Amino acid sequence: MALPANIDPNSPASTDQISSGDDQIRALKQFLIDIFGLPANPTNMTAALLDANADGTIASSLSIALKAVAQTFTAQQTFAASPLVQLANALVEIDATTGEPSLVFKRANAVVASIKYLSTGTELQLWDATTKRVSWNLTTGEQLTGVVLAHTHAVASVSRADLTTAQGIATGTSGNGLTITMNDYAFFPSFRGNGTLIGSIGPAVGSTVGHVRMSAGAGQIPIAEWRYITASDDPTVWVSYDAAGVLKAVWLSDDPLPSGEIGVCAQINGIDQNCLQIPRADLVCILSEISPEAQALGESKATTLDKVPFRILYAAFPNPAQTIINRGKIVNGALVSQ
């Protein structure tokens, strides 16, 4: 006998000759050999093919050796909403409603934990017996729910290019002193214009914001520049001016200072002058005779419309703070052109 073959439960019939029974027995043996691929005489089987429970479930794993074939083939199997594979206290299940697979862990035939994979392919979930405890977005790696565990990782080095930094500048006028507040996370500033650094002044206890005071004699213009770590892209302008509205100092930075901090204050004969934060959009009043190249560069660097004048100012002039002093003044608490 060879496949294809079948078993006919109606054969032999009750009316058939008894002598035909041996043929039927041999045919049944050959059918079992062919359909299950069982070894035939003289080869002996040394272990049971499988071990079944009384309820019909498989009690032990089933080992299957696949014969090598000379051709390439593909196989596809569609599973119903029931356990697919059971290994001791773990089984894979398919949800009958959503079609989502789960790896389920049991103890004493009760579910104690499971791992679920959403059919959308974007989320992996870890459950206890009844509740989702932790989940992750498989696209971004972000933890979506559950307590985020503290972790550390080693970084061999951080290059200067890896840091997002910006530059602040404060410029005074000839013969006047300056009190300057730098941005937080700032590096030590550079000083130019023959100004004399007096030292740090007046920071609150526990403050990490740098405060410095410079003095300048006749014919000397104090200038301070500093680089700092930034993230906000919120350009800020401070000015200091005398009673006539004449600008005596200007402070520029890509970021604001902590609440209540004043960027710059000029001193004339030891007396502090007026200080005012200027809306960055008001800088447009001093932007006359700007080259088309500077205009285009500034516009390309501005992320919002109100930041355009600030970015053009930096693109057009090597010392934008000095340009504001030269071109602007304060009238009724607002910046206007001279």
C-alpha positions in Angstrom: 0.0 0.0 0.0 1.1 3.5 -0.6 -0.4 7.0 -0.1 -2.9 8.2 -1.0 -4.9 5.7 1.1 -7.9 5.7 3.5 -9.5 3.6 6.2 -12.9 2.3 5.6 -14.7 1.6 8.9 -17.3 -0.5 7.1 -14.8 -3.0 5.9 -14.7 -5.9 6.4 -18.5 -6.3 6.4 -20.2 -8.9 8.7 -21.0 -11.0 5.6 -17.3 -11.1 4.4 -15.3 -14.3 4.8 -13.3 -14.6 8.0 -10.2 -15.4 6.0 -10.1 -11.8 4.7 -9.4 -10.4 8.2 -5.7 -10.9 8.0 -5.6 -8.8 4.8 -7.5 -6.0 6.6 -5.1 -6.1 9.6 -2.0 -5.9 7.3 -3.6 -3.1 5.4 -4.3 -1.2 8.7 -0.7 -1.6 9.8 0.6 -0.4 6.4 -1.7 2.6 6.6 -0.4 3.6 10.0 3.2 3.2 8.8 2.5 5.4 5.7 0.4 8.1 7.4 2.6 8.6 10.4 5.9 7.7 8.8 6.5 5.0 11.5 9.5 2.7 11.2 8.7 -0.8 10.0 10.1 -4.2 10.9 12.9 -4.9 11.8 13.4 -1.3 13.3 12.0 -0.9 16.8 10.5 2.3 18.3 12.2 3.1 21.6 9.9 5.9 22.9 6.2 6.9 22.7 5.4 9.4 19.9 3.5 11.6 22.4 2.1 11.6 25.9 -1.5 12.8 26.2 -3.5 13.8 29.3 -7.0 12.5 30.0 -8.5 15.8 28.8 -6.9 15.3 25.4 -4.1 17.9 25.9 -0.5 17.0 25.1 1.4 16.4 28.4 4.9 16.5 26.9 6.7 18.1 24.0 6.6 16.6 20.6 9.9 16.3 18.6 9.6 16.3 14.8 12.5 15.7 12.5 12.0 17.2 9.0 13.3 15.3 6.1 15.6 17.3 3.8 14.0 18.1 0.5 15.7 19.2 -2.7 13.3 22.0 -3.5 12.5 25.4 -1.8 9.0 25.6 -0.3 6.9 28.0 1.9 4.4 27.1 4.4 1.6 29.1 6.0 -0.7 28.1 8.9 -3.7 30.0 10.2 -4.5 29.4 13.8 -7.9 29.6 15.5 -8.5 31.5 18.8 -7.1 28.9 21.1 -3.8 27.9 22.7 -1.3 27.1 19.9 1.7 25.7 21.8 1.8 24.6 25.4 5.1 24.0 27.2 4.7 23.0 30.8 3.5 26.3 32.4 3.7 28.6 29.3 1.5 28.8 26.3 0.9 31.1 23.3 -2.7 32.3 22.8 -4.5 34.3 20.1 -7.2 36.7 21.3 -10.5 35.6 19.6 -11.6 39.3 19.2 -8.4 41.2 18.3 -6.2 38.5 16.9 -3.4 39.6 19.1 -0.9 37.0 20.3 0.1 36.6 24.0 2.7 34.5 25.8 0.9 33.3 28.9 2.6 32.0 32.1 0.7 29.8 34.5 1.1 28.3 37.9 -1.2 25.6 39.2 -3.2 26.1 36.0 -3.8 29.8 36.9 -2.4 32.8 34.8 0.3 34.6 36.7 1.8 36.8 34.0 1.6 37.4 30.2 3.4 39.3 27.4 1.1 40.8 24.8 2.0 42.2 21.4 -0.5 44.6 19.8 -1.7 43.7 16.3 -0.8 47.2 15.2 2.9 46.3 15.8 3.6 49.4 17.8 3.2 48.3 21.5 4.5 45.5 23.7 2.8 45.0 27.1 3.7 43.2 30.3 0.8 42.0 32.4 0.4 40.3 35.8 -2.6 38.0 36.2 -5.2 40.7 35.4 -3.5 44.2 35.0 -1.2 45.8 32.5 1.9 46.9 34.4 4.4 48.1 31.8 4.2 48.9 28.1 6.7 50.1 25.4 6.3 51.8 22.0 8.2 49.5 19.7 8.8 52.3 17.1 10.4 54.8 19.4 11.4 52.7 22.4 9.6 55.0 24.7 8.1 53.5 27.9 4.4 54.2 27.8 3.1 53.0 31.2 4.5 51.7 34.4 7.3 52.9 36.7 10.3 54.0 34.8 13.4 52.3 36.3 16.4 54.4 36.9 19.3 53.5 34.7 22.8 54.7 33.8 24.8 54.4 30.6 28.4 55.1 29.8 29.4 57.8 27.4 32.9 57.7 26.1 33.0 61.4 25.4 30.9 64.4 24.4 32.3 66.5 21.7 31.8 70.3 21.4 29.6 69.7 18.3 27.2 67.6 20.5 26.4 70.6 22.7 23.8 73.1 21.7 25.2 76.5 22.7 24.5 80.1 22.1 26.4 83.4 22.7 25.5 86.4 24.8 27.0 89.8 24.6 27.0 93.1 26.6 28.4 96.3 25.3 28.7 99.7 27.1 29.8 103.2 26.1 33.0 105.1 26.6 34.0 105.7 30.2 31.0 103.9 31.7 30.9 100.9 33.9 28.7 97.8 33.4 27.0 95.3 35.7 26.4 92.2 33.6 24.3 89.1 34.3 25.2 86.1 32.2 22.9 83.2 31.3 22.8 80.1 33.5 25.1 77.2 32.4 27.5 79.8 31.0 31.3 79.4 30.4 33.7 82.0 31.7 33.3 85.2 29.5 35.8 87.0 27.4 36.3 90.8 28.1 37.4 93.3 25.4 37.6 97.1 24.9 40.2 97.7 27.7 37.5 97.4 30.3 38.6 96.4 33.8 36.9 93.4 35.5 36.1 94.3 39.0 34.6 90.9 40.0 31.4 89.1 40.7 28.6 91.0 42.4 25.3 90.4 44.1 24.2 86.8 43.2 21.6 85.3 45.5 22.7 82.5 47.8 22.7 79.2 45.8 22.5 81.0 42.4 24.6 79.6 39.6 24.1 82.6 37.4 27.2 84.7 36.8 27.2 88.4 37.7 30.2 90.6 36.9 31.0 94.2 37.0 33.3 96.0 34.5 34.7 99.5 34.7 36.0 101.6 31.8 38.0 104.9 31.7 37.7 107.7 29.2 38.0 106.3 25.6 37.4 102.7 26.7 34.3 100.7 25.8 33.6 97.7 28.0 32.5 94.5 26.1 31.8 91.1 27.5 30.9 88.0 25.6 30.1 84.5 26.9 29.0 81.1 25.5 26.4 79.0 27.3 24.4 75.8 27.0 21.0 76.6 25.6 17.7 74.9 24.5 14.9 77.5 24.4 15.6 79.7 21.3 14.0 82.8 23.0 16.1 85.8 22.0 16.1 88.5 24.6 17.2 92.2 24.6 18.1 94.4 27.6 19.2 98.1 27.4 20.4 100.6 30.0 19.8 104.4 29.3 20.2 107.8 30.9 17.5 110.3 31.8 17.6 111.7 28.2 17.0 108.2 26.7 20.5 107.9 25.4 21.5 104.2 25.3 24.5 103.5 27.6 24.6 99.7 27.4 22.9 96.8 25.5 22.6 93.1 26.4 21.7 90.4 23.8 21.3 86.7 24.2 19.4 83.8 22.6 17.7 83.0 25.9 16.1 85.0 28.8 17.5 85.2 32.3 15.9 83.6 35.4 12.9 85.5 36.6 13.7 88.9 38.1 17.2 89.1 36.7 18.3 92.3 34.8 20.7 91.7 31.8 22.8 94.8 32.1 23.0 98.1 34.0 25.3 101.0 33.1 26.9 103.1 35.8 27.8 106.8 35.2 29.9 108.3 38.0 28.9 105.3 40.1 25.2 105.8 39.6 23.0 103.0 38.1 21.1 104.1 35.0 17.6 103.0 33.9 17.2 99.4 32.7 14.6 98.0 30.3 13.8 94.8 28.5 13.0 95.5 24.8 10.6 93.3 22.8 12.8 91.7 20.2 10.3 92.6 17.4 11.0 96.3 18.2 14.5 95.9 16.7 13.0 96.4 13.3 13.1 100.2 13.8 17.0 100.2 13.5 17.3 97.8 10.6 17.8 100.3 7.8 20.3 99.8 4.9 20.6 96.1 5.4 22.1 94.1 2.6 19.9 91.5 0.8 22.3 88.7 1.8 22.0 89.6 5.6 18.3 90.0 5.2 17.9 86.5 3.7 20.3 84.9 6.1 18.5 86.4 9.1 15.1 85.3 7.9 16.4 81.8 7.3 17.6 81.5 10.9 14.4 82.8 12.5 12.0 80.1 13.7 9.1 82.6 14.2 8.2 86.0 12.6 8.9 88.0 15.8 12.5 86.7 15.9 13.4 87.9 12.3 14.7 91.4 13.4 17.0 89.8 16.0 18.4 87.3 13.5 18.9 89.9 10.8 20.8 92.1 13.3 23.2 89.3 14.1 23.6 88.4 10.4 24.3 92.1 9.4 26.6 93.4 12.1 29.7 91.9 13.9 28.7 93.7 17.1 24.9 93.8 17.1 24.8 95.3 20.6 27.0 98.3 19.5 24.7 98.8 16.5 21.7 99.2 18.7 23.6 101.8 20.8 24.6 103.7 17.7 21.2 103.6 16.0 18.6 103.6 18.8 17.3 105.6 21.8 14.5 105.2 24.3 11.4 107.5 24.0 8.5 106.9 26.4 9.8 103.5 27.4 10.2 102.2 23.9 13.1 101.7 21.5 13.0 104.1 18.5 15.6 105.0 15.8 17.7 108.1 16.2 
